[in-house]
Amino acid sequence: MVAFLAVGAAAQVPQQATGSVFEDRNNNGQRDAGEPGLRGVLVSNGREFTRTDRGGRWNLSVSDDTVLFAIKPTDFAYRLDANNKPTGYFYIHRPMGTAALRYGGLPATGPLPTRIDFAFTRKKEPRQFRVAFFGDTQPYNLDQVQFTAQDAIAEVAGRNDLAFGVSLGDVVGDNLSLLPPLMQAKRTMGVPWHYVLGNHDIDFDVPDDKDSTATWRRIIGPPYYAFVYGNVWFIVLENVDYRGQGKGYGTGLNETQLTWLGNLLQEIPKDRMTVIMQHIPITELKERAQFFALLSGRPNTFSIAAHWHVNRHIFFGKEEGWTGAKPHHHLVAATVCGSWWNGELDELGIPHSMMRDGGPRGYILGNFSARGYDLQFKATRRPADYQMNIDAPHRIKTSERLNVTANFFFGTQFCKLEMRLNDGAWATMRAMAPGKDPFYQRLKDLEAAKKIPATGRALPGLYDNFHMWQGSVAPGLPTGGHRLEVRATDLFGRTHTARRVLWVDPS
């Protein structure tokens, strides 16, 4: 996480940075004659905020390790670089740069400029819109960058209904030289793309957390920031706490970032829809009580993370320290890389990489407005209605009981699942919380028997599944073929159906 005060032999004497936020009418990034300043725009030094005056002017104190940035307001657009990454809204002040790092770190920025201007272009935004969320893409080499490109990126590039996209951390797998080629592939999707920092996106050749985001800041920009789109607030947090070489990482929001978040929330109306994005789920956050306290009294919040390589909805209530009238909904999102690009190759030469909860790799589509949100899971390169797997035998004897397990990939404890045979009555299925996906277990058994995968890239171990249901049918089914149907009603009231055909033999 970015420290506000530089670490050194003595505290740095703060300086005053000044500049403007302006309407960039010709989109060249320079404030030209006739381009007006924007009044009331929030500008931050990573801790405090100020609002621009009627001429678009601002000033803030800085240390020798500061990221300055403006909050994009409603009905304005970011300037985009060649890879569709937002630019022109931040400035990194690190006069002496960082030490030489494997992936480059931060070069010296030199003395503080006399003025720092941030540019936005005017663009009317819809008040209802869709966002794509990519959990860990996490390539460890260029081959895996190509897996990402030919899989989720190629699919999303065919959509024309997205306002923007967000990568929810672990954008790459420890190799920061892969950020540029991956970003170049993502530009083909044709929409602005935001990036959340993950625990595999940091500089590991630094002694502590202070400069762990140095290369990220050079290539991507601020590790935490916020923006408004269509009257919805989006907040990007950086919750990776690097402990130093050989010591791993934890999950945390340091005092500077918590202060920044608290100051930001004071500027957001309490009833405004607010989406908070981070990499590591809130369950692991050691400052969770402080985090929830900052969100207290806000009925329209939703948060999303990734990191676990599963789909899981978590609803925080009073037992977990949430004080709101309704639980806080936190989604641990599916990952684009699934189980780290492991498993047998599919027909395109891409590992099937089933996630540890038995669900397919994929991404999340979120629909947002000032009134709320709904979410959908999209399995990559599968039909949109592929939302569950039914695990049941292909054949049974008429004397045997039929046992059925349904893995509803995006299910929650508030969902209802039912099953029926042929055109019979629907019977309610029993929720399993948690359970283990039986098909995934069979894949692991085959791996243990050295039968798969031919690639030699085994799947990771099973993970608890919180979206499985069971049902059964008593012995005595007539011989012959039967149609098995499972119907799921999701959190947002949509229904999804999956079907299997089974055969019943005489006893």
Beta strands, then each sheet from edge to edge (+ up, - down):
strand 1: 15-23
strand 2: 42-44
strand 3: 49-51
strand 4: 57-62
strand 5: 66-70
strand 6: 76-80
strand 7: 86-87
strand 8: 90-93
strand 9: 116-122
strand 10: 128-134
strand 11: 164-167
strand 12: 193-195
strand 13: 225-229
strand 14: 232-236
strand 15: 240-242
strand 16: 249-251
strand 17: 274-277
strand 18: 301-305
strand 19: 312-316
strand 20: 328-332
strand 21: 362-369
strand 22: 372-379
strand 23: 388-391
strand 24: 395-397
strand 25: 402-408
strand 26: 416-421
strand 27: 427-428
strand 28: 430-432
strand 29: 468-473
strand 30: 480-489
strand 31: 495-505
sheet 1: 4+ 1- 9- 6+ 7-
sheet 2: 3+ 2- 5+ 8-
sheet 3: 12+ 11+ 10+ 21- 22+
sheet 4: 13+ 14- 17- 18- 20- 19+
sheet 5: 15+ 16-
sheet 6: 23+ 25- 29+ 28-
sheet 7: 24+ 31+ 30- 26+ 27-
end
